[in-house]
Amino acid sequence: MKTILVIGAGRSSSSMIRYFLDNAEKENWYIRVGDMNLEMAQDKVGEHSRAEAFQI
């Protein structure tokens, strides 16, 4: 499994994060999304089983 690290969960990263989450199962990815605002990162990740949010 590959881990993809996304730094920043602002508006410009929404499409990219959605793409990673939509393809995580098929591509065997685990997505980590970090932002200064933990709630924003959690909002982007949701309850996805192959992703986690963290605060920077």
PyMOL Python script that loads the backbone (N, CA, C, O; Angstrom):
from pymol import cmd

cmd.read_pdbstr("""\
ATOM      1  N   MET A   1       0.841  -1.177   0.000  1.00  0.00           N
ATOM      2  CA  MET A   1       0.000   0.000   0.000  1.00  0.00           C
ATOM      3  C   MET A   1       0.886   1.240   0.000  1.00  0.00           C
ATOM      4  O   MET A   1       1.864   1.314   0.744  1.00  0.00           O
ATOM      5  N   LYS A   2       0.537   2.211  -0.838  1.00  0.00           N
ATOM      6  CA  LYS A   2       1.239   3.484  -0.885  1.00  0.00           C
ATOM      7  C   LYS A   2       0.487   4.506  -0.050  1.00  0.00           C
ATOM      8  O   LYS A   2      -0.743   4.518  -0.028  1.00  0.00           O
ATOM      9  N   THR A   3       1.224   5.356   0.630  1.00  0.00           N
ATOM     10  CA  THR A   3       0.629   6.435   1.408  1.00  0.00           C
ATOM     11  C   THR A   3       0.849   7.741   0.663  1.00  0.00           C
ATOM     12  O   THR A   3       1.961   8.061   0.241  1.00  0.00           O
ATOM     13  N   ILE A   4      -0.244   8.488   0.513  1.00  0.00           N
ATOM     14  CA  ILE A   4      -0.178   9.791  -0.141  1.00  0.00           C
ATOM     15  C   ILE A   4      -0.418  10.849   0.929  1.00  0.00           C
ATOM     16  O   ILE A   4      -1.412  10.804   1.654  1.00  0.00           O
ATOM     17  N   LEU A   5       0.501  11.793   1.017  1.00  0.00           N
ATOM     18  CA  LEU A   5       0.416  12.865   2.002  1.00  0.00           C
ATOM     19  C   LEU A   5       0.003  14.153   1.305  1.00  0.00           C
ATOM     20  O   LEU A   5       0.657  14.600   0.363  1.00  0.00           O
ATOM     21  N   VAL A   6      -1.086  14.741   1.779  1.00  0.00           N
ATOM     22  CA  VAL A   6      -1.573  16.010   1.242  1.00  0.00           C
ATOM     23  C   VAL A   6      -1.419  17.052   2.349  1.00  0.00           C
ATOM     24  O   VAL A   6      -1.983  16.905   3.434  1.00  0.00           O
ATOM     25  N   ILE A   7      -0.663  18.089   2.069  1.00  0.00           N
ATOM     26  CA  ILE A   7      -0.484  19.174   3.027  1.00  0.00           C
ATOM     27  C   ILE A   7      -1.371  20.331   2.583  1.00  0.00           C
ATOM     28  O   ILE A   7      -1.141  20.940   1.538  1.00  0.00           O
ATOM     29  N   GLY A   8      -2.371  20.620   3.380  1.00  0.00           N
ATOM     30  CA  GLY A   8      -3.309  21.692   3.077  1.00  0.00           C
ATOM     31  C   GLY A   8      -4.634  21.132   2.581  1.00  0.00           C
ATOM     32  O   GLY A   8      -4.673  20.318   1.658  1.00  0.00           O
ATOM     33  N   ALA A   9      -5.715  21.579   3.205  1.00  0.00           N
ATOM     34  CA  ALA A   9      -7.043  21.086   2.844  1.00  0.00           C
ATOM     35  C   ALA A   9      -7.946  22.239   2.419  1.00  0.00           C
ATOM     36  O   ALA A   9      -9.161  22.184   2.610  1.00  0.00           O
ATOM     37  N   GLY A  10      -7.357  23.273   1.849  1.00  0.00           N
ATOM     38  CA  GLY A  10      -8.135  24.426   1.403  1.00  0.00           C
ATOM     39  C   GLY A  10      -8.914  24.130   0.136  1.00  0.00           C
ATOM     40  O   GLY A  10      -8.938  22.996  -0.342  1.00  0.00           O
ATOM     41  N   ARG A  11      -9.543  25.151  -0.396  1.00  0.00           N
ATOM     42  CA  ARG A  11     -10.393  24.996  -1.577  1.00  0.00           C
ATOM     43  C   ARG A  11      -9.663  24.409  -2.771  1.00  0.00           C
ATOM     44  O   ARG A  11     -10.214  23.571  -3.485  1.00  0.00           O
ATOM     45  N   SER A  12      -8.434  24.838  -2.995  1.00  0.00           N
ATOM     46  CA  SER A  12      -7.715  24.388  -4.190  1.00  0.00           C
ATOM     47  C   SER A  12      -7.353  22.904  -4.138  1.00  0.00           C
ATOM     48  O   SER A  12      -7.055  22.313  -5.176  1.00  0.00           O
ATOM     49  N   SER A  13      -7.372  22.303  -2.975  1.00  0.00           N
ATOM     50  CA  SER A  13      -7.026  20.883  -2.866  1.00  0.00           C
ATOM     51  C   SER A  13      -8.245  19.958  -2.897  1.00  0.00           C
ATOM     52  O   SER A  13      -8.083  18.738  -2.928  1.00  0.00           O
ATOM     53  N   SER A  14      -9.438  20.499  -2.888  1.00  0.00           N
ATOM     54  CA  SER A  14     -10.657  19.688  -2.808  1.00  0.00           C
ATOM     55  C   SER A  14     -10.762  18.660  -3.923  1.00  0.00           C
ATOM     56  O   SER A  14     -11.048  17.492  -3.659  1.00  0.00           O
ATOM     57  N   SER A  15     -10.538  19.071  -5.154  1.00  0.00           N
ATOM     58  CA  SER A  15     -10.653  18.150  -6.299  1.00  0.00           C
ATOM     59  C   SER A  15      -9.605  17.051  -6.233  1.00  0.00           C
ATOM     60  O   SER A  15      -9.894  15.888  -6.518  1.00  0.00           O
ATOM     61  N   MET A  16      -8.386  17.423  -5.857  1.00  0.00           N
ATOM     62  CA  MET A  16      -7.319  16.433  -5.768  1.00  0.00           C
ATOM     63  C   MET A  16      -7.614  15.408  -4.673  1.00  0.00           C
ATOM     64  O   MET A  16      -7.452  14.207  -4.891  1.00  0.00           O
ATOM     65  N   ILE A  17      -8.043  15.871  -3.507  1.00  0.00           N
ATOM     66  CA  ILE A  17      -8.353  14.957  -2.404  1.00  0.00           C
ATOM     67  C   ILE A  17      -9.499  14.031  -2.801  1.00  0.00           C
ATOM     68  O   ILE A  17      -9.443  12.830  -2.538  1.00  0.00           O
ATOM     69  N   ARG A  18     -10.527  14.575  -3.427  1.00  0.00           N
ATOM     70  CA  ARG A  18     -11.657  13.767  -3.871  1.00  0.00           C
ATOM     71  C   ARG A  18     -11.194  12.685  -4.861  1.00  0.00           C
ATOM     72  O   ARG A  18     -11.638  11.540  -4.778  1.00  0.00           O
ATOM     73  N   TYR A  19     -10.301  13.048  -5.795  1.00  0.00           N
ATOM     74  CA  TYR A  19      -9.754  12.085  -6.742  1.00  0.00           C
ATOM     75  C   TYR A  19      -9.022  10.959  -6.010  1.00  0.00           C
ATOM     76  O   TYR A  19      -9.238   9.782  -6.300  1.00  0.00           O
ATOM     77  N   PHE A  20      -8.161  11.321  -5.064  1.00  0.00           N
ATOM     78  CA  PHE A  20      -7.423  10.307  -4.306  1.00  0.00           C
ATOM     79  C   PHE A  20      -8.373   9.386  -3.548  1.00  0.00           C
ATOM     80  O   PHE A  20      -8.197   8.168  -3.557  1.00  0.00           O
ATOM     81  N   LEU A  21      -9.374   9.961  -2.895  1.00  0.00           N
ATOM     82  CA  LEU A  21     -10.320   9.148  -2.126  1.00  0.00           C
ATOM     83  C   LEU A  21     -11.139   8.236  -3.022  1.00  0.00           C
ATOM     84  O   LEU A  21     -11.381   7.079  -2.679  1.00  0.00           O
ATOM     85  N   ASP A  22     -11.568   8.749  -4.171  1.00  0.00           N
ATOM     86  CA  ASP A  22     -12.366   7.952  -5.109  1.00  0.00           C
ATOM     87  C   ASP A  22     -11.591   6.770  -5.664  1.00  0.00           C
ATOM     88  O   ASP A  22     -12.187   5.754  -6.020  1.00  0.00           O
ATOM     89  N   ASN A  23     -10.270   6.887  -5.744  1.00  0.00           N
ATOM     90  CA  ASN A  23      -9.448   5.841  -6.346  1.00  0.00           C
ATOM     91  C   ASN A  23      -8.597   5.067  -5.343  1.00  0.00           C
ATOM     92  O   ASN A  23      -7.803   4.213  -5.738  1.00  0.00           O
ATOM     93  N   ALA A  24      -8.751   5.351  -4.065  1.00  0.00           N
ATOM     94  CA  ALA A  24      -7.898   4.740  -3.037  1.00  0.00           C
ATOM     95  C   ALA A  24      -8.016   3.219  -3.010  1.00  0.00           C
ATOM     96  O   ALA A  24      -6.998   2.530  -2.931  1.00  0.00           O
ATOM     97  N   GLU A  25      -9.206   2.693  -3.073  1.00  0.00           N
ATOM     98  CA  GLU A  25      -9.392   1.223  -3.036  1.00  0.00           C
ATOM     99  C   GLU A  25      -8.746   0.573  -4.256  1.00  0.00           C
ATOM    100  O   GLU A  25      -7.972  -0.376  -4.133  1.00  0.00           O
ATOM    101  N   LYS A  26      -9.072   1.090  -5.418  1.00  0.00           N
ATOM    102  CA  LYS A  26      -8.585   0.508  -6.673  1.00  0.00           C
ATOM    103  C   LYS A  26      -7.063   0.544  -6.783  1.00  0.00           C
ATOM    104  O   LYS A  26      -6.443  -0.410  -7.253  1.00  0.00           O
ATOM    105  N   GLU A  27      -6.470   1.648  -6.347  1.00  0.00           N
ATOM    106  CA  GLU A  27      -5.019   1.841  -6.485  1.00  0.00           C
ATOM    107  C   GLU A  27      -4.228   1.414  -5.250  1.00  0.00           C
ATOM    108  O   GLU A  27      -2.999   1.484  -5.244  1.00  0.00           O
ATOM    109  N   ASN A  28      -4.929   0.973  -4.207  1.00  0.00           N
ATOM    110  CA  ASN A  28      -4.296   0.550  -2.956  1.00  0.00           C
ATOM    111  C   ASN A  28      -3.510   1.699  -2.310  1.00  0.00           C
ATOM    112  O   ASN A  28      -2.330   1.565  -1.987  1.00  0.00           O
ATOM    113  N   TRP A  29      -4.200   2.829  -2.135  1.00  0.00           N
ATOM    114  CA  TRP A  29      -3.621   4.022  -1.537  1.00  0.00           C
ATOM    115  C   TRP A  29      -4.181   4.233  -0.142  1.00  0.00           C
ATOM    116  O   TRP A  29      -5.306   3.827   0.151  1.00  0.00           O
ATOM    117  N   TYR A  30      -3.393   4.871   0.719  1.00  0.00           N
ATOM    118  CA  TYR A  30      -3.850   5.385   2.002  1.00  0.00           C
ATOM    119  C   TYR A  30      -3.555   6.875   1.973  1.00  0.00           C
ATOM    120  O   TYR A  30      -2.419   7.275   1.717  1.00  0.00           O
ATOM    121  N   ILE A  31      -4.557   7.698   2.230  1.00  0.00           N
ATOM    122  CA  ILE A  31      -4.434   9.141   2.087  1.00  0.00           C
ATOM    123  C   ILE A  31      -4.376   9.803   3.461  1.00  0.00           C
ATOM    124  O   ILE A  31      -5.231   9.553   4.311  1.00  0.00           O
ATOM    125  N   ARG A  32      -3.362  10.650   3.679  1.00  0.00           N
ATOM    126  CA  ARG A  32      -3.249  11.442   4.904  1.00  0.00           C
ATOM    127  C   ARG A  32      -3.366  12.904   4.504  1.00  0.00           C
ATOM    128  O   ARG A  32      -2.618  13.388   3.655  1.00  0.00           O
ATOM    129  N   VAL A  33      -4.314  13.606   5.125  1.00  0.00           N
ATOM    130  CA  VAL A  33      -4.552  15.014   4.816  1.00  0.00           C
ATOM    131  C   VAL A  33      -4.275  15.835   6.068  1.00  0.00           C
ATOM    132  O   VAL A  33      -4.923  15.652   7.098  1.00  0.00           O
ATOM    133  N   GLY A  34      -3.318  16.733   5.970  1.00  0.00           N
ATOM    134  CA  GLY A  34      -2.954  17.582   7.095  1.00  0.00           C
ATOM    135  C   GLY A  34      -3.232  19.044   6.803  1.00  0.00           C
ATOM    136  O   GLY A  34      -3.037  19.511   5.681  1.00  0.00           O
ATOM    137  N   ASP A  35      -3.685  19.756   7.810  1.00  0.00           N
ATOM    138  CA  ASP A  35      -3.961  21.183   7.671  1.00  0.00           C
ATOM    139  C   ASP A  35      -3.820  21.834   9.041  1.00  0.00           C
ATOM    140  O   ASP A  35      -3.875  21.152  10.064  1.00  0.00           O
ATOM    141  N   MET A  36      -3.639  23.140   9.062  1.00  0.00           N
ATOM    142  CA  MET A  36      -3.582  23.862  10.332  1.00  0.00           C
ATOM    143  C   MET A  36      -4.945  23.825  11.020  1.00  0.00           C
ATOM    144  O   MET A  36      -5.032  23.873  12.247  1.00  0.00           O
ATOM    145  N   ASN A  37      -6.002  23.740  10.221  1.00  0.00           N
ATOM    146  CA  ASN A  37      -7.367  23.652  10.725  1.00  0.00           C
ATOM    147  C   ASN A  37      -7.813  22.186  10.645  1.00  0.00           C
ATOM    148  O   ASN A  37      -8.155  21.699   9.567  1.00  0.00           O
ATOM    149  N   LEU A  38      -7.810  21.496  11.766  1.00  0.00           N
ATOM    150  CA  LEU A  38      -8.141  20.068  11.786  1.00  0.00           C
ATOM    151  C   LEU A  38      -9.541  19.804  11.254  1.00  0.00           C
ATOM    152  O   LEU A  38      -9.761  18.823  10.544  1.00  0.00           O
ATOM    153  N   GLU A  39     -10.485  20.667  11.590  1.00  0.00           N
ATOM    154  CA  GLU A  39     -11.860  20.463  11.119  1.00  0.00           C
ATOM    155  C   GLU A  39     -11.949  20.497   9.598  1.00  0.00           C
ATOM    156  O   GLU A  39     -12.726  19.745   9.010  1.00  0.00           O
ATOM    157  N   MET A  40     -11.177  21.345   8.961  1.00  0.00           N
ATOM    158  CA  MET A  40     -11.181  21.418   7.503  1.00  0.00           C
ATOM    159  C   MET A  40     -10.643  20.125   6.903  1.00  0.00           C
ATOM    160  O   MET A  40     -11.210  19.603   5.943  1.00  0.00           O
ATOM    161  N   ALA A  41      -9.559  19.608   7.460  1.00  0.00           N
ATOM    162  CA  ALA A  41      -8.997  18.350   6.972  1.00  0.00           C
ATOM    163  C   ALA A  41      -9.976  17.199   7.201  1.00  0.00           C
ATOM    164  O   ALA A  41     -10.147  16.350   6.327  1.00  0.00           O
ATOM    165  N   GLN A  42     -10.609  17.166   8.350  1.00  0.00           N
ATOM    166  CA  GLN A  42     -11.582  16.112   8.641  1.00  0.00           C
ATOM    167  C   GLN A  42     -12.778  16.193   7.710  1.00  0.00           C
ATOM    168  O   GLN A  42     -13.319  15.168   7.294  1.00  0.00           O
ATOM    169  N   ASP A  43     -13.185  17.395   7.385  1.00  0.00           N
ATOM    170  CA  ASP A  43     -14.310  17.583   6.464  1.00  0.00           C
ATOM    171  C   ASP A  43     -13.987  17.006   5.094  1.00  0.00           C
ATOM    172  O   ASP A  43     -14.854  16.404   4.461  1.00  0.00           O
ATOM    173  N   LYS A  44     -12.760  17.179   4.629  1.00  0.00           N
ATOM    174  CA  LYS A  44     -12.366  16.672   3.310  1.00  0.00           C
ATOM    175  C   LYS A  44     -12.269  15.147   3.299  1.00  0.00           C
ATOM    176  O   LYS A  44     -12.606  14.510   2.301  1.00  0.00           O
ATOM    177  N   VAL A  45     -11.812  14.564   4.404  1.00  0.00           N
ATOM    178  CA  VAL A  45     -11.619  13.113   4.483  1.00  0.00           C
ATOM    179  C   VAL A  45     -12.926  12.383   4.769  1.00  0.00           C
ATOM    180  O   VAL A  45     -13.164  11.298   4.239  1.00  0.00           O
ATOM    181  N   GLY A  46     -13.754  12.967   5.588  1.00  0.00           N
ATOM    182  CA  GLY A  46     -15.015  12.322   5.954  1.00  0.00           C
ATOM    183  C   GLY A  46     -14.760  11.043   6.737  1.00  0.00           C
ATOM    184  O   GLY A  46     -13.867  10.987   7.582  1.00  0.00           O
ATOM    185  N   GLU A  47     -15.539  10.033   6.453  1.00  0.00           N
ATOM    186  CA  GLU A  47     -15.426   8.738   7.135  1.00  0.00           C
ATOM    187  C   GLU A  47     -14.747   7.692   6.260  1.00  0.00           C
ATOM    188  O   GLU A  47     -14.958   6.494   6.451  1.00  0.00           O
ATOM    189  N   HIS A  48     -13.945   8.126   5.316  1.00  0.00           N
ATOM    190  CA  HIS A  48     -13.309   7.190   4.382  1.00  0.00           C
ATOM    191  C   HIS A  48     -12.389   6.233   5.138  1.00  0.00           C
ATOM    192  O   HIS A  48     -11.615   6.650   5.999  1.00  0.00           O
ATOM    193  N   SER A  49     -12.485   4.965   4.808  1.00  0.00           N
ATOM    194  CA  SER A  49     -11.711   3.941   5.528  1.00  0.00           C
ATOM    195  C   SER A  49     -10.222   3.951   5.177  1.00  0.00           C
ATOM    196  O   SER A  49      -9.414   3.388   5.915  1.00  0.00           O
ATOM    197  N   ARG A  50      -9.857   4.568   4.086  1.00  0.00           N
ATOM    198  CA  ARG A  50      -8.454   4.603   3.678  1.00  0.00           C
ATOM    199  C   ARG A  50      -7.856   6.005   3.768  1.00  0.00           C
ATOM    200  O   ARG A  50      -6.973   6.372   2.994  1.00  0.00           O
ATOM    201  N   ALA A  51      -8.356   6.778   4.727  1.00  0.00           N
ATOM    202  CA  ALA A  51      -7.857   8.146   4.858  1.00  0.00           C
ATOM    203  C   ALA A  51      -7.925   8.596   6.303  1.00  0.00           C
ATOM    204  O   ALA A  51      -8.718   8.096   7.100  1.00  0.00           O
ATOM    205  N   GLU A  52      -7.065   9.560   6.615  1.00  0.00           N
ATOM    206  CA  GLU A  52      -7.084  10.162   7.942  1.00  0.00           C
ATOM    207  C   GLU A  52      -6.706  11.629   7.824  1.00  0.00           C
ATOM    208  O   GLU A  52      -5.991  12.033   6.907  1.00  0.00           O
ATOM    209  N   ALA A  53      -7.196  12.413   8.762  1.00  0.00           N
ATOM    210  CA  ALA A  53      -6.883  13.833   8.831  1.00  0.00           C
ATOM    211  C   ALA A  53      -6.033  14.081  10.072  1.00  0.00           C
ATOM    212  O   ALA A  53      -6.161  13.396  11.087  1.00  0.00           O
ATOM    213  N   PHE A  54      -5.160  15.082   9.958  1.00  0.00           N
ATOM    214  CA  PHE A  54      -4.349  15.450  11.124  1.00  0.00           C
ATOM    215  C   PHE A  54      -4.065  16.938  11.077  1.00  0.00           C
ATOM    216  O   PHE A  54      -4.154  17.571  10.025  1.00  0.00           O
ATOM    217  N   GLN A  55      -3.722  17.486  12.234  1.00  0.00           N
ATOM    218  CA  GLN A  55      -3.427  18.910  12.334  1.00  0.00           C
ATOM    219  C   GLN A  55      -1.935  19.136  12.253  1.00  0.00           C
ATOM    220  O   GLN A  55      -1.147  18.401  12.849  1.00  0.00           O
ATOM    221  N   ILE A  56      -1.554  20.159  11.510  1.00  0.00           N
ATOM    222  CA  ILE A  56      -0.132  20.530  11.369  1.00  0.00           C
ATOM    223  C   ILE A  56       0.173  21.598  12.413  1.00  0.00           C
ATOM    224  O   ILE A  56       1.305  22.074  12.497  1.00  0.00           O
TER     225      ILE A  56
END
""", "prot")
cmd.dss("prot")
cmd.show_as("cartoon", "prot")
cmd.util.cbc("prot")
cmd.orient("prot")
